[in-house]
Amino acid sequence: MTDVFRASRPACLALLLSGLCVLPGARAETIGEVDTVFKLIGPDHKIVVDAYDDPKVQGVTCYVSRARTGGIKGAVGLAEDKAEAAIACRQTGPIAFAAGKPLPDQEEMFSERISLVFKKLRVVRMVDRKRNTLVYLTYSDRVIEGSPKNSVTAVPVAGGIPAR
């Protein structure tokens, strides 16, 4: 084994593990999936629907549907998923905010890699204080070129949103 390979192993491991990272608090729960393309070797291409509970707003859940690439590359985590997603956020229980912790006007609620290195799926929460509404935007970005494909949804909040 060469010294160059030995020295690069930790970097390679960190790179691979970074593909599994999500922001703390927002965890995906797969609700269901449908096959879209049959693949002879490896998993089929799919559309997956995941649920994400807003980590700072109890009682709000966001449902995100997106493509997941299958085949051999998809099976080993080397595939690049399409930069297309849809989002629908709903009140799923009584809405509550952490006491003494106001929401920022805009904050990334969730982020997940959809390619090995360069592309991420993001969900951002925005606060429309004038209308007392939480607005959620999903989009994907890429280090070199982003995608304008996006989806937006809103959840009205009775009783007010804590301000900064």
C-alpha positions as CSV (number, residue, x, y, z in Angstrom):
1,M,0.0,0.0,0.0
2,T,1.4,3.4,-1.0
3,D,1.8,6.3,1.4
4,V,-0.4,8.4,-0.9
5,F,-3.3,5.9,-0.6
6,R,-2.9,5.6,3.1
7,A,-2.9,9.4,3.6
8,S,-6.0,9.8,1.4
9,R,-8.1,7.0,3.1
10,P,-9.4,9.3,5.9
11,A,-10.4,11.9,3.3
12,C,-12.2,9.3,1.2
13,L,-14.0,8.0,4.3
14,A,-15.1,11.5,5.3
15,L,-16.3,12.2,1.8
16,L,-18.4,9.0,1.7
17,L,-19.8,9.6,5.2
18,S,-20.8,13.2,4.3
19,G,-23.2,11.8,1.8
20,L,-25.2,10.4,4.7
21,C,-25.4,13.6,6.6
22,V,-28.6,15.5,7.4
23,L,-29.2,18.4,9.7
24,P,-29.9,17.3,13.3
25,G,-33.5,17.3,14.4
26,A,-35.1,16.7,10.9
27,R,-35.1,13.0,10.1
28,A,-36.8,11.4,7.2
29,E,-39.5,8.8,7.7
30,T,-40.3,7.0,4.4
31,I,-44.0,6.9,3.9
32,G,-44.0,5.0,0.6
33,E,-42.5,4.6,-2.8
34,V,-43.5,3.6,-6.3
35,D,-41.3,2.1,-9.0
36,T,-40.9,4.1,-12.2
37,V,-38.4,2.2,-14.2
38,F,-37.5,-1.5,-14.0
39,K,-33.7,-2.2,-13.7
40,L,-32.5,-5.7,-14.4
41,I,-29.5,-5.2,-12.0
42,G,-29.9,-3.2,-8.8
43,P,-32.9,-1.5,-7.4
44,D,-35.5,0.1,-9.7
45,H,-35.8,3.9,-10.2
46,K,-38.4,5.2,-7.8
47,I,-40.4,8.1,-6.6
48,V,-40.1,8.2,-2.8
49,V,-42.3,10.1,-0.3
50,D,-40.7,11.0,3.0
51,A,-42.1,12.8,6.0
52,Y,-40.1,15.4,7.9
53,D,-41.4,16.8,11.2
54,D,-40.3,20.4,11.6
55,P,-37.8,20.2,14.5
56,K,-38.7,23.7,15.8
57,V,-42.4,23.7,15.1
58,Q,-44.3,20.9,16.9
59,G,-47.4,19.9,14.9
60,V,-46.1,20.6,11.4
61,T,-45.0,17.8,9.1
62,C,-43.6,18.2,5.6
63,Y,-44.1,15.5,2.9
64,V,-41.4,15.6,0.2
65,S,-41.6,13.5,-2.9
66,R,-38.6,13.0,-5.1
67,A,-36.9,10.7,-7.6
68,R,-34.4,8.1,-6.4
69,T,-32.1,6.7,-9.0
70,G,-31.7,2.9,-9.0
71,G,-29.5,0.5,-10.9
72,I,-26.0,-0.4,-10.0
73,K,-24.9,3.2,-9.2
74,G,-28.0,3.7,-7.1
75,A,-27.3,0.5,-5.1
76,V,-23.8,1.5,-4.2
77,G,-24.6,5.2,-3.6
78,L,-22.9,6.7,-6.6
79,A,-26.0,7.7,-8.5
80,E,-27.1,11.4,-8.9
81,D,-30.8,11.8,-8.2
82,K,-32.8,14.3,-10.3
83,A,-33.1,17.8,-9.1
84,E,-36.9,17.6,-8.9
85,A,-39.0,17.5,-5.7
86,A,-42.4,18.4,-4.5
87,I,-43.4,19.4,-1.0
88,A,-46.6,19.6,1.0
89,C,-46.5,20.7,4.6
90,R,-49.5,20.3,6.9
91,Q,-50.6,20.8,10.5
92,T,-50.6,17.3,11.9
93,G,-51.2,18.3,15.6
94,P,-51.4,21.3,17.8
95,I,-48.8,23.8,16.7
96,A,-46.3,24.7,19.5
97,F,-43.1,26.6,19.5
98,A,-40.2,26.1,21.9
99,A,-40.6,28.6,24.8
100,G,-38.3,31.5,24.6
101,K,-36.9,30.5,21.2
102,P,-38.3,32.7,18.4
103,L,-38.1,31.5,14.8
104,P,-35.7,33.2,12.5
105,D,-37.2,34.8,9.4
106,Q,-35.6,32.1,7.2
107,E,-33.8,28.8,8.2
108,E,-32.8,25.6,6.5
109,M,-34.9,22.9,8.1
110,F,-33.5,19.9,6.3
111,S,-30.7,19.1,3.9
112,E,-29.7,15.8,2.2
113,R,-27.2,14.9,-0.4
114,I,-28.7,13.6,-3.7
115,S,-25.4,12.9,-5.3
116,L,-22.0,11.7,-4.0
117,V,-20.5,15.1,-3.7
118,F,-22.1,18.1,-5.5
119,K,-25.9,18.1,-5.1
120,K,-28.2,18.6,-2.1
121,L,-31.9,18.6,-1.6
122,R,-32.9,21.4,0.8
123,V,-36.0,22.4,2.7
124,V,-36.1,26.0,3.9
125,R,-38.7,27.4,6.4
126,M,-39.6,31.1,5.9
127,V,-41.8,33.1,8.3
128,D,-44.5,35.3,6.8
129,R,-45.2,37.4,9.9
130,K,-47.7,39.7,8.2
131,R,-50.0,36.7,7.3
132,N,-49.0,34.6,10.3
133,T,-47.9,31.8,8.0
134,L,-44.9,29.4,7.8
135,V,-43.7,28.9,4.2
136,Y,-41.7,25.9,3.2
137,L,-39.6,25.8,0.1
138,T,-37.8,22.8,-1.4
139,Y,-35.1,23.0,-4.1
140,S,-31.9,21.4,-5.0
141,D,-28.5,23.0,-5.4
142,R,-25.3,22.1,-6.9
143,V,-21.8,23.4,-6.2
144,I,-21.3,24.6,-9.8
145,E,-24.8,25.2,-11.0
146,G,-28.1,25.2,-9.1
147,S,-31.5,24.2,-10.3
148,P,-34.4,26.6,-10.5
149,K,-36.8,23.7,-10.0
150,N,-38.6,24.2,-6.7
151,S,-41.8,23.7,-4.8
152,V,-43.5,25.7,-2.1
153,T,-46.2,25.2,0.5
154,A,-47.6,27.1,3.4
155,V,-49.1,26.4,6.8
156,P,-51.2,29.1,8.5
157,V,-50.6,29.5,12.3
158,A,-53.4,30.6,14.5
159,G,-52.3,32.6,17.6
160,G,-49.1,34.0,16.3
161,I,-45.5,33.1,15.5
162,P,-42.8,34.0,18.1
163,A,-40.8,37.0,16.8
164,R,-37.1,37.7,17.2
